[in-house]
Amino acid sequence: MSENKPVRRRRADADRSRTAILAAAVVLLDEQPDASLERIAEAAHVTRQTVYAHFTSRDVLLNAVLDVLTQETLEAIDALELNEGPALDKLLRLINLSWRTFEQHPLLLHVPQTAGPDDRHDPVTERFARLIRRGQRAGEITRELPADWLVTAVIALGHAAGESTAAGQLSTRTANKTLNTTITRLLAPTAR
């Protein structure tokens, strides 16, 4: 039994170090998207070797940070109770929550786009799809366009707004307002 205590203690220390590194990386990368691993180690109060023991490269650390932020965002999205209330209203709330996340974590606007699909987007895309399909069934969202197309369009518009914000063309507030207006017009059923 006593042999397990040092192992558990080392594991607990490693878990604390990893948590400290991730927390420091989130804060520092939000302030300085190009912060070095050495600077992140200083902010986490660990050695650079400790950072490398947990994250073999800056890209690995960045992906871990994105995983943390994705999980936090999904928890906040699920707290919106997307299955209740008007679908379009919930979709706009989801978009507003996304923009609050961008404001809170500017790092997200500076992450280079990957060449291929990013699995982190799948749960958010699935929630958009559920909302749009629910809205179409209820007549709140246009049925003239396929749900999958509307999901793609909403996500593409969100990326375009994010790129405009990152390029300094729009403030986050203006981008959010413009995105809400555009999406509302895109999804609204046509009057006959």
Phi, psi and omega in degrees: 000316183295335178292333181284334182300311178298323179295314178297320180296316178297319179295317178295319177297318179296318178298318178296318179297315180298316179298317179295319180296313180297317180297316179295320180297318179301309182296310185292318180291333173295323181278320184224089184304340180257018181303141181279163176296326178298316180295321178295320177300315178300315182295329180273354182061043175227170177278161177298325179297324178294319177300312180295332177294329181263327185224110189290346178204169177297322179297321178295318178295315179301318178295323177294320177298315179297324176297317179297312181294324177296315180297316177299317181295317179298321178296319178292321178297314181295333176290345178287350181052066187297342181275359182241144177085175181300132185298316181296320178299316180294322179296318178293324176295321177298317179295317178298320177297320178299318180290326175297324178295317177298320179294321180286327183231077181302340176310322184298334179278350184245005180284127179297140178291138179279159181291326182249185180291148179252115183301339179296335180284337187305312181296325179289316178301318180297321179291321174299314182299316179300315181297315181295316179296319178297318179294323177294317179298324182275355181080010180274338182234141184308141175256001182287341179240144180298144181303317181298323177294317180297320177299312179301316181295316180298316180293318179297320177296320177298318178295319179297318178296319178297318179295321178296322178291314180298327180278357179080013180280330179225144171287162179299322180297313180294318179299317180296314181297314180297317179297316178300315180297313181298314182293320178300316180293321180295318187270341184298138177295147179280136177287138180250000000 
